[in-house]
């Protein structure tokens, strides 16, 4: 069971807006930044959002991140077929000498 | 070219150990933590640990205490992950990743990943 909680799956039609939630605790999301990764089948994850709401260069502004308290969200607007992938949230956890925690991942299906 | 190049696939028997390498190029190896993340078939991402290439300090996930050892060779910019006492549950794709995060904003900022090394444990 993952320390960060994500819904196993979400879906939407092209053009729609979807959100993926990520719930943690005061030892991780509550005091540390949240990062989001996108993973296509057979490939390594790629950074999508860093420091809660920042986009690396090359990531479309259709992707946005937010954080409030011990939870975070990833929003994808103007859904496109190429957005179909697995999405993971992650954060640093200050307990037990410090470690990275991942969410269980959310499968986004574009209908 | 900025990249992390991992060693090739491995097949091991239960009880054996495996050592995977991750060679950094195109940037100063000692400037950023290197983390190891694994992904079992059809499963999510699982953090194993990290190493500070500059001083060699490590943090390990509690699940792998006593079984995983992270090392580095600064002379050739390579990080290593050794996992011992393998079982079939260790069959997974093992990734190394560069972390450009820092303590004041949080670690887990993986901007560069290796392609992964498949480790298969089978009798």
Interface residues (C-beta under 8 A of the other chain):
Chain A: X2 X32 X33 X35 X37 X39 X44 X45 X46 X47 X50 X51 X56 X86 X88 X90 X91 X92 X96 X97 X98 X99 X100 X101 X102 X103 X104 X105
Chain B: X35 X37 X44 X45 X46 X47 X49 X50 X59 X60 X61 X62 X95 X101 X105 X106 X107 X108 X109 X110 X111 X113 X114 X115 X116
